[in-house]
Amino acid sequence: MDDTEVVMLLILIGVIPSWLVHIYIKNYIKAVLLSGSICAFLYPVASWIELGYLDPIWLFGLISGFFWGCAISLFVGIPFWYVRMKREKHLPCPDKFQNSTCELGEKESEDKKPKDE
């Protein structure tokens, strides 16, 4: 494989498990750590498939694979985190969606109305 294919493979090995883990695990930190662990296992396996033998520095591959997997998972998990926080009403709706079905935004706009006394 040439260098571009290797980089694309390593990115896919990081993105796909991160995406799947973030779908099924709601806790953001646990999902990041689990997907980092899965990537740490998959990077040496991909190297073993490519080379035909286990790389002599496979332990370094486990450690660096864990950190790369966690870094990729941090970015992949942001949309999942945002949608879950919005569903649980921890994030306000944007101003342009105030008239939609966003309950939190409606409550905020009701609080801003002057009270008749």
C-alpha positions, 0 to 999 in steps of 0.5 A: 500500500502507498502512504495515502492508503495507509493514512486513510486506513488508519483514519477509518480504523479510528472513525468507525469504532468511535462512531459505533461506540458513541451510538451505543454508549451515552457517557461521553468519557466512557465512549472515548476511552472504550473506542480508544481501547478498540483502536489500540487493538485494531492498529497492531492487527492492521499492521500484522495483516499488512506485514504478515508478522507482528511489528517488533514495536507493537507495544508502542503501537498499542500506546500510540493507537490508544491516544490516536483513537481517543483523539479521533473519538473526542471529535467524532463524539461531539455531535452525539454529545450535542444531540443528547444534551439537547434532548435532555434539555441541557442546551438552549435552542438557537434563536432561529428555532425559538418558534419550533418545538424546542421546549427550553427555548419557549420557556426562556422566551416566556421568562423574558416577557414582562409580567403584568402586576 
